[in-house]
Amino acid sequence: MMSPEHHTHTPTKDPPDHPSSSSNHHKQPLPSQPQPLSRYESQKRRDWNTFIQYLKSQNPPLMMSQFDYTHVLSFLRYLDQFGKTKVHHQACVFFGQPDPPGPCTCPLKQAWGSLDALIGRLRAAYEEHGGGSPDTNPFANGSIRVHLREVRESQAKARGIPYRKKKRRKTINDAVVVKKDVANSSSTHNQSST
């Protein structure tokens, strides 16, 4: 009997449904398997399922066709109990301080950015689940935008952290104008000093 280290491996034929890469000319299409969902798609699905569960937990339970923007607002308020962002009351000694030196009893809430992203995902999920046109989408209602703006402003004040819009990058045309202005200002400066 041969020892395992002296054993020579003889190649085996691939089964017909799993052709090897060396036999590309006889490849049969493999059954398509669904691609794994992206992180965004997975989160959107989880968010949608959470919202549907919330509707079912209402008294009386609500169907997808029965809810409106008021239910979306109550859902956002409901989520605050699971928040991790400290939002100081106006009476708190740490109100408006970005890095408070000690603990306080102010509540933890959902951060504005998390709520904003959640609404974006739910708006898309609603349309994907046959919710109708974007004009009738409860997640796109003006009251939701007003609520999010109020949350953003109140959290900014309470935490002492202003929210700023991300600055757009300057386009090439803007850069050219700036360069021309710099060139013109330096040439006028040189002329005035001579």
Disulfide bonds with the S-S distance in Angstrom:
none
